[in-house]
Amino acid sequence: MSKRVVITGMGVVAPNAIGLRDFKKAIQEGKSGIKKIQQLEDLKFACQIAGVPDVSEELKLKYFTPLMARTLKSKGILYGCMAGIDAWKDAGFEVDPESEIKWDSGCVFGSGLTGVEVFRDAIYEVDALKVRRLGSRVVEQTMGSGISAHLAGLMGFGNQVTSNSAACSTGSEAITMCYERIKEGKANRMLAGSCDSEGPYIWGGFDSMRVLNRKNNESPEQGSKPMSEDASGFIPGAGAGALVLEELETALARGAKIYGEVIGAAVNSGGQRGEGSMTAPNPEGVKRCILQAIDSAGISPNDIDAICGHLTSTMGDVIEVSNWGKALGRSGDDFPYINSLKSMIGHCLAGAGSIECVATLLQLDGGFFHPSINSENVHPEIEKTISKDKIPQSLMESTNFDVIAKSSFGFGDVNCCIIFKKWNNS
């Protein structure tokens, strides 16, 4: 008999806020975290704006020992550990490096190119014939499983501990993997999430592909325009989101706060066939993923009240909305409400899905729906599928949404869709 899975803790390090309370306030107010980055201008990037979390040295010391704060150079791992620590504490648990091993708890926490800044410095030392100066922290901050390994050590996880990487679907895929493990009875709780780092060595490739916005360097807060006719590319970002998924019975037994329930999820690939490619989703794969998630949740397409989309502020937004309409068989005023967090924080790459899932659950639990800022000029092709009124331009303060779907799509033609349900203790 499959187990029910709920979310009992969350943490977030985002460009517009750090911590659940400030993040909730920021998305309700439509606060942008996108700023002009002097380094990108100095390096002559076409896109010179980005979303970067504001983490001070003082803030680091609230999470780490002075030694760890000084030696943890990977921004992605830094953000991931901060979000993970906050989520674990929010779920009601202590972070104690001396605690006993938690055999019933594990972690799937993904990343993209985190650690590249550490690797860059290491290459310079090797090329200068100074390999002995690399130190003992290089490997743990550059290996693909660096983030989950750090979190496992902090919390003492004894169940599955791994890192996944599925481009922009990474965070949502990690949550899905944890959901399935708990549902199958293989763990009582799992810390799920994702993170990504920042800077020119990560964003340079996207800038050269001409997929970043280069028209708003002097007006950064207006740069990300999901679903808009004048959208001209995504804004790069960085950060992390983390969620504690827990088996319902254990959560209830300890009186945990429950933000919502995962009732279904699906991952797949469009195979880079048909209209799909390394950088574009195959519509058939997207529609199948959505319908598989709905089927696994045991609900109807008509039960979806709202969608927290992937929606990157590119021409892909038109395709995404169209795919949702075709998958659900809904259009116009019958289409669910839809929004995009990327309008405020940019595209945090591998970190995007988990940060957006945190936002989704805050909205579901709090009974509100945040605006998609800069999206007033809705693309006419999108209006063929959805009524403009279903894309909120200001905060919807009181909603009775019961089911919200969260989608993520990534390079490599990979897809993920998660169905979240409001917790009503039934």
C-alpha positions in Angstrom: 0.0 0.0 0.0 1.5 3.3 -1.1 2.2 6.0 1.5 0.9 9.6 1.4 3.6 12.3 1.2 3.4 15.8 2.7 5.8 18.8 2.9 6.7 19.7 6.5 9.6 22.1 6.0 11.0 24.5 3.5 13.9 26.9 3.0 14.9 29.3 0.2 17.8 31.4 -0.9 16.5 33.5 -3.7 17.6 36.7 -5.5 14.7 38.7 -4.0 14.8 37.3 -0.5 16.4 34.8 1.8 14.2 32.8 4.3 10.6 31.8 4.1 9.1 34.9 5.8 10.9 37.4 3.6 10.5 35.4 0.5 6.7 35.1 1.0 6.5 38.9 1.5 8.6 39.5 -1.6 6.5 37.4 -4.0 3.3 38.8 -2.6 4.6 42.3 -3.3 6.0 41.4 -6.7 9.5 42.4 -5.6 12.3 41.9 -8.2 15.7 40.7 -7.2 17.3 41.4 -10.6 20.1 43.9 -10.7 22.9 45.3 -12.8 26.1 43.3 -12.4 29.2 45.4 -12.9 31.4 42.3 -13.6 29.2 41.4 -16.6 29.5 44.9 -18.0 33.3 44.9 -17.5 33.5 41.6 -19.3 31.4 43.0 -22.2 28.5 40.6 -21.8 25.5 41.5 -23.9 23.3 40.7 -20.9 24.6 42.6 -17.9 21.8 42.0 -15.4 21.1 38.9 -13.2 19.4 37.7 -10.1 21.9 37.0 -7.3 21.1 36.3 -3.6 22.4 38.9 -1.1 24.5 36.8 1.3 26.7 38.7 3.6 29.7 37.3 5.6 27.6 38.0 8.8 24.7 35.9 7.5 27.0 33.0 6.6 28.1 32.8 10.3 24.5 32.2 11.3 24.7 28.9 9.4 28.3 27.8 9.5 31.3 27.7 11.7 33.9 30.4 10.9 36.1 27.8 9.3 33.4 26.4 7.1 32.2 29.9 6.2 35.7 30.9 5.1 36.5 27.7 3.1 33.1 27.1 1.4 33.9 28.8 -1.9 31.2 27.2 -4.1 28.3 29.6 -4.1 25.9 26.9 -5.3 26.8 24.6 -2.3 26.6 27.6 0.0 23.1 28.5 -1.1 22.0 24.8 -1.1 23.3 24.3 2.5 21.6 27.4 3.7 18.3 26.4 2.2 18.6 22.8 3.4 19.4 23.9 6.9 16.5 26.2 7.0 14.1 23.5 5.7 15.3 20.9 8.2 14.8 23.4 11.1 11.5 24.5 9.7 10.3 20.9 9.8 11.1 20.9 13.5 14.5 19.1 13.5 17.9 20.1 14.9 21.1 20.5 12.8 23.7 18.7 14.9 26.9 17.3 13.4 27.2 15.0 16.4 23.7 13.5 16.2 23.1 9.8 15.6 22.6 8.6 12.1 19.1 9.0 10.8 18.5 5.8 8.9 15.0 6.7 8.0 15.9 10.1 6.4 17.8 10.9 3.3 18.5 13.5 0.7 18.2 14.1 -3.1 19.6 17.5 -3.8 20.6 18.5 -7.3 22.8 21.1 -9.0 24.0 22.3 -12.4 27.4 23.9 -12.7 28.0 24.6 -9.0 31.7 24.6 -8.0 32.9 26.0 -11.3 34.6 29.0 -9.5 36.5 26.6 -7.3 37.5 24.4 -10.3 38.7 27.5 -12.2 41.0 28.5 -9.3 42.2 24.9 -9.1 43.1 24.8 -12.8 45.3 28.0 -12.4 47.2 26.4 -9.5 47.8 23.2 -11.5 48.9 25.1 -14.6 51.3 27.1 -12.3 52.8 23.8 -11.1 51.4 24.4 -7.6 49.2 21.3 -7.3 50.0 21.0 -3.6 48.4 24.4 -2.9 45.0 23.1 -4.0 44.1 22.2 -0.4 41.8 19.5 0.9 38.4 21.2 0.0 38.6 21.2 -3.8 37.1 17.8 -4.6 34.2 18.0 -2.2 33.2 21.4 -3.7 33.6 20.4 -7.4 32.2 16.8 -7.5 28.7 16.4 -8.8 27.4 15.1 -5.5 29.0 17.9 -3.5 25.8 19.5 -2.3 24.1 16.3 -1.1 27.3 15.2 0.6 27.6 18.4 2.5 23.9 18.2 3.6 24.2 14.6 4.7 27.1 15.4 6.9 25.3 18.4 8.5 22.1 16.3 9.2 23.5 12.8 9.6 21.3 11.2 6.9 21.6 7.5 6.6 19.0 6.7 3.9 19.6 7.5 0.2 21.9 10.4 -0.3 22.5 11.5 -3.9 22.6 14.5 -6.3 20.7 14.6 -9.6 21.2 16.9 -12.5 18.5 17.5 -15.2 19.2 21.0 -16.3 16.3 23.3 -15.5 14.2 20.4 -14.3 16.7 19.4 -11.6 14.8 20.7 -8.6 11.4 19.4 -9.5 13.0 16.0 -10.5 14.7 15.8 -7.0 11.3 16.4 -5.3 9.7 13.7 -7.5 12.5 11.2 -6.6 12.0 11.9 -2.9 8.2 11.6 -3.3 8.5 8.3 -4.9 10.9 6.9 -2.4 8.7 7.8 0.6 5.6 6.6 -1.3 7.2 3.2 -1.8 8.0 3.0 2.0 11.8 3.2 1.6 12.2 6.3 3.8 10.1 8.3 6.3 11.4 11.6 5.2 13.7 13.1 2.6 15.3 16.5 2.1 14.7 17.5 -1.6 16.0 20.5 -3.5 18.4 22.0 -5.9 20.9 24.9 -6.3 23.0 26.6 -8.8 25.9 29.0 -8.6 26.4 32.4 -10.4 28.9 34.4 -12.4 30.3 34.8 -15.9 31.8 31.2 -16.2 28.3 29.8 -15.8 26.3 32.4 -17.7 28.8 33.0 -20.5 27.6 30.1 -22.6 24.0 31.4 -22.5 25.1 34.9 -23.4 26.9 33.6 -26.5 23.8 31.6 -27.5 21.9 34.9 -27.5 19.1 33.5 -25.3 19.6 36.2 -22.6 17.9 39.6 -22.5 20.2 42.3 -23.8 17.7 45.1 -23.9 17.2 46.0 -20.3 20.7 46.5 -19.0 19.6 49.9 -17.6 16.3 48.8 -16.3 17.0 45.4 -14.7 13.8 45.0 -12.8 11.9 45.1 -16.0 14.1 42.6 -17.7 12.2 39.4 -17.1 8.8 39.4 -18.9 7.2 36.0 -19.0 4.3 35.5 -21.5 4.9 39.0 -22.8 4.9 40.1 -26.4 8.1 42.0 -25.8 9.9 39.2 -23.9 13.5 39.1 -25.4 15.3 36.4 -23.5 15.7 35.1 -20.0 17.6 36.7 -17.1 20.2 34.4 -15.4 19.9 33.9 -11.7 21.3 31.8 -8.8 20.0 30.4 -5.6 18.5 27.3 -3.9 15.3 25.9 -2.6 14.8 23.0 -0.2 11.8 21.0 1.0 11.3 18.3 3.6 9.0 15.6 2.3 7.6 13.3 4.9 5.4 10.2 5.2 2.0 11.5 6.4 1.7 9.2 9.4 5.0 10.2 10.9 4.2 13.9 10.2 0.9 13.6 12.0 2.4 11.6 14.9 4.8 14.4 15.8 2.4 17.2 15.1 4.3 18.7 12.3 3.2 21.8 10.3 2.0 20.6 6.9 2.3 23.0 3.9 0.7 20.7 1.4 0.6 17.2 -0.1 2.2 15.8 -3.2 -0.5 13.8 -4.8 1.2 13.0 -8.2 4.3 13.6 -10.3 5.9 12.6 -13.5 9.2 12.9 -15.4 9.9 12.1 -19.0 11.8 13.2 -22.1 10.7 14.1 -25.6 13.6 12.2 -26.9 14.8 15.3 -28.9 12.6 14.0 -31.7 10.0 15.8 -33.8 9.9 19.4 -32.7 12.2 18.6 -29.7 15.9 19.3 -29.6 18.7 19.9 -27.1 17.2 23.3 -26.3 13.5 23.0 -27.3 10.9 20.7 -25.8 9.0 18.1 -27.9 5.3 19.2 -27.3 4.2 15.6 -27.3 6.6 14.8 -24.4 5.4 17.8 -22.5 1.7 16.9 -22.9 2.4 13.3 -21.9 4.3 14.4 -18.8 1.4 16.7 -17.7 -1.2 14.0 -18.3 0.9 11.3 -16.5 1.2 13.5 -13.5 -2.5 14.2 -13.4 -3.2 10.4 -13.8 -0.8 9.5 -11.0 -2.6 12.1 -8.8 -6.0 10.4 -9.5 -7.6 13.7 -10.6 -9.1 15.2 -13.7 -7.6 18.0 -15.8 -10.5 20.1 -14.7 -9.3 19.8 -11.1 -6.2 22.0 -11.7 -7.0 25.4 -10.2 -3.7 27.0 -11.1 -0.3 26.5 -12.7 3.1 27.8 -11.5 4.8 27.6 -14.9 8.4 27.2 -16.1 7.9 30.3 -18.2 11.3 31.8 -18.8 10.6 35.0 -20.7 11.4 33.6 -24.1 9.4 32.4 -27.1 9.2 29.1 -25.3 6.5 30.6 -23.2 4.1 30.6 -26.1 4.7 26.9 -26.7 4.4 26.1 -23.0 1.0 27.7 -22.6 -0.2 26.1 -25.8 1.0 22.6 -24.5 -0.9 23.1 -21.2 -4.0 24.1 -23.0 -3.9 21.0 -25.3 -3.0 18.7 -22.4 -5.8 19.9 -20.2 -8.3 20.5 -23.0 -9.0 23.9 -21.5 -8.8 27.4 -23.0 -10.0 31.0 -22.6 -11.8 31.7 -19.3 -11.7 27.9 -18.5 -7.9 27.9 -18.5 -6.4 27.7 -14.9 -4.7 30.8 -13.4 -1.0 30.8 -14.3 2.0 32.8 -13.1 5.8 32.8 -13.3 8.2 33.4 -10.5 11.0 34.1 -13.0 9.4 37.5 -13.6 10.9 38.5 -10.2 14.1 36.4 -9.8 15.1 35.4 -13.3 16.0 31.9 -14.3 18.0 30.2 -11.5 18.9 27.3 -13.8 19.2 24.0 -11.8 17.9 25.9 -8.7 14.8 27.2 -10.4 12.4 24.2 -9.9 12.9 23.9 -6.2 12.7 27.6 -5.5 9.5 27.7 -7.6 8.1 24.7 -5.7 8.6 26.6 -2.4 6.7 29.5 -3.9 4.0 27.2 -5.1 3.5 25.7 -1.6 3.5 29.1 0.1 0.7 30.1 -2.2 -1.3 27.0 -1.7 -0.9 27.0 2.0 -1.4 30.8 2.3 -4.4 31.1 0.0 -2.9 33.7 -2.4 -1.5 33.8 -5.9 1.5 36.0 -6.7 1.6 38.3 -9.8 3.7 37.8 -12.9 5.3 41.3 -13.0 6.2 42.8 -16.4 3.7 40.6 -18.1 1.0 43.2 -18.9 1.5 43.0 -22.6 0.5 39.4 -23.1 1.7 37.8 -26.3 -1.1 37.5 -28.8 -0.4 33.9 -29.5 -0.8 33.1 -25.8 -4.1 35.0 -25.8 -5.3 32.4 -28.3 -5.1 29.8 -25.5 -5.8 31.7 -22.3 -7.8 34.7 -21.2 -5.5 37.6 -20.2 -7.4 37.8 -16.9 -6.0 34.4 -15.9 -2.4 35.9 -15.7 -2.6 38.1 -12.6 -0.8 41.4 -12.8 -1.3 42.1 -9.1 -1.5 39.9 -5.9 -4.6 37.7 -5.7 -5.0 38.0 -1.9 -7.7 35.4 -1.2 -7.9 32.3 -3.2 -9.5 28.9 -2.6 -7.2 26.9 -4.8 -7.2 23.2 -3.9 -4.7 21.9 -6.5 -1.8 23.6 -8.1 0.5 22.1 -10.8 4.2 23.0 -11.0 6.0 22.3 -14.3 9.7 22.4 -15.2 11.4 21.8 -18.5 15.1 21.6 -19.2 17.8 21.4 -21.9 18.0 17.9 -23.2 14.2 17.9 -23.8 13.5 16.7 -20.2 10.2 17.4 -18.4 8.8 17.3 -14.9 5.3 18.0 -13.5 4.3 17.9 -9.9 0.7 18.1 -8.5 0.4 19.7 -5.1 -2.8 19.6 -3.1 -3.8 21.9 -0.2 -3.7 20.2 3.1 -7.1 19.8 4.7 -6.4 16.9 7.2 -8.7 14.5 5.3 
